[in-house]
Amino acid sequence: MQPAEAAHPLCSNGQSTDGVYPKANYSFDLLNTPPDLAFDAPSGPIALHDYFEPCAPTSRLLISASVRPWCGTCFGTSSTTPQT
């Protein structure tokens, strides 16, 4: 399976060809585009489209960690994960 980017270019003449978020068949499968999820954060709401930069000179990695207070292992892991 090829990633969605192989289907069509995401950047043309310095502009996104898809707007604020890729137009794709959304899926959580490997090498596919997830839906444009939004989250509440201490600094205010954020969404995946906030990080969609198809014309950026280099790629960035976005890591999203979700923790529930009743999950001791999850909470412990998140507290030791560096904030980057």
Steps between C-alpha positions, in 0.01 A plus 500: 500500500631845417456806719236756406771748398584277201150553356540873435736781598408681823691817411499697179663841452546538876129441576315199638302329226254361756435803721548481877508118519562222247203375305535124532325182598566533871623198690710418804685235300875531449599745224150648479359837600311511830186714525548860613473433872473782755608496863462724803839605633601717795597776256172470304356269235730352238424298189705294259442761230701741718806289412429439130787672315524343153734768368743501794863436401529217756254267668416501871385213715187553709460270799165492676480324836169444674483407868217419737546547876376148577779343292806497726734357238389756239532787747846384608620470143370843405667666796841368386452583131695816411304799379647607167 
